[in-house]
Amino acid sequence: MGQVGDSLDRAAQNVSTRPIPVGAQACVRFLVKKAKGSTRAVAEQLGVSQRTVERYLKGQIKRPRKELADRMAAEVRRLWQPRVKERARRQAATARGLVIETRARFGFTAAPGSTDDSRIRRITQHLPPDYAARLFAAQDEGASERQLQQIAAEGLQEIYFKDRGRRADGLQVEFTDIDYVEIDYS
């Protein structure tokens, strides 16, 4: 995906209530349990042979190569505590909202006589639940990174720059040259 989409995924992974399995054997054991005992399905998921998965289960192989370890860890993070992630996401979309921290170039289209020069800004802002719901809905529908950035830009425009409609009427914000984006459930 992209920076905003990946940040939404990381935010969901940061809400777990129990520690994630560590070590190759523990990760494979968890994946096999999620696959209802099918070592073949786990082997296909990880791109290794079924026998390799069985060896990890028995503890005969302890240290996977880096790319396999990364795939294992990514699959475990993706599957770890789905109900906890869903509950946190639902609360963010209905009651709490999101906190977005970004360093990016913001440019403006505004009334004549005002400055519209773009510049790099570092912003940390709480976005209300309606913007969180829009981001989640767009992500679920498979929206592009540009569409997710546009929703985030609209949220920052309305909350940060326009102060919920109290100033800068008619201001349009452009959100480009993103250095980083971190999103957290508030």
Buried (B, 14 or more C-beta within 10 A) or exposed (E): BEBBBEBBBEBBEEBBEEEBBEBBBBBBBBBBEBBEEBBEBBBBBBEBEBEBBBBBBEEEBEEBEEEBBEBBBEBBBEBBBEEBBEEBBBBBBEEBBBBBBBBBBBBBEBEEEEEEEBEEEEBEBBBBBEBBBBBBEBBEEEBEBEBBBBBBBBBBBBBBBBEEEEEBEEBBBBBEEBEEBBBBBB
